[in-house]
Amino acid sequence: MNTNVSLSAKIPQELHESLQTYLAENPNWDQDRLLAAALSLFLLQNSQNKVKQSSQTYRSCAQVYLETLFG
């Protein structure tokens, strides 16, 4: 089951400019794909040392990350 959720976030202007530059140089990526990859990687990296971390949650984040990266 794939469910999409819309997010709205304020980011620094410099980050937005970097994002736009990256997307202009990599036409096979879009903003949604990039943010999904970044968010899932962040969650993977920051959940490895948590006590009683749900293995299903970790697997779900890993799946989103890999599908986004190679999709």
C-alpha distance (Angstrom), angle and dihedral (degrees) to the residues before:
residue distance angle dihedral
M1 . . .
N2 3.81 . .
T3 3.77 115.2 .
N4 3.78 121.4 -179.3
V5 3.79 122.2 -149.8
S6 3.79 123.8 -167.7
L7 3.80 118.1 -132.8
S8 3.75 131.2 -165.2
A9 3.79 119.1 -162.7
K10 3.74 138.1 163.4
I11 3.80 112.6 -129.1
P12 3.80 131.4 -179.0
Q13 3.80 115.2 -88.1
E14 3.82 91.1 -119.1
L15 3.80 91.1 56.1
H16 3.79 91.3 48.4
E17 3.80 90.9 50.9
S18 3.80 91.0 49.6
L19 3.80 89.6 49.1
Q20 3.81 91.7 51.2
T21 3.82 91.8 47.3
Y22 3.80 91.6 50.5
L23 3.81 92.4 48.4
A24 3.81 91.4 48.4
E25 3.81 90.4 52.7
N26 3.83 94.3 43.8
P27 3.81 108.5 46.3
N28 3.82 93.3 176.2
W29 3.83 89.2 67.4
D30 3.80 127.5 69.6
Q31 3.78 132.2 -168.2
D32 3.81 94.4 -98.1
R33 3.80 93.6 50.2
L34 3.80 92.6 46.8
L35 3.80 94.4 49.0
A36 3.82 92.5 46.0
A37 3.81 90.2 52.1
A38 3.81 92.7 46.6
L39 3.80 94.5 46.8
S40 3.79 95.1 46.1
L41 3.84 91.4 47.5
F42 3.81 90.0 49.8
L43 3.81 90.9 51.6
L44 3.80 91.9 47.1
Q45 3.79 93.0 50.1
N46 3.78 94.5 45.5
S47 3.79 100.1 43.2
Q48 3.80 99.7 54.7
N49 3.80 95.6 90.4
K50 3.80 99.4 39.7
V51 3.79 118.5 119.9
K52 3.81 113.9 -109.9
Q53 3.82 92.8 -1.9
S54 3.79 108.8 -177.1
S55 3.79 108.1 -108.2
Q56 3.82 89.2 -151.1
T57 3.81 90.8 57.2
Y58 3.79 91.2 48.6
R59 3.82 91.8 48.7
S60 3.80 90.8 48.3
C61 3.81 91.7 52.5
A62 3.80 90.7 46.9
Q63 3.80 90.9 49.9
V64 3.81 92.7 50.5
Y65 3.78 91.0 47.1
L66 3.81 94.9 50.2
E67 3.80 94.5 42.4
T68 3.79 90.4 49.4
L69 3.77 93.5 45.7
F70 3.78 95.9 48.6
G71 3.80 100.1 24.8
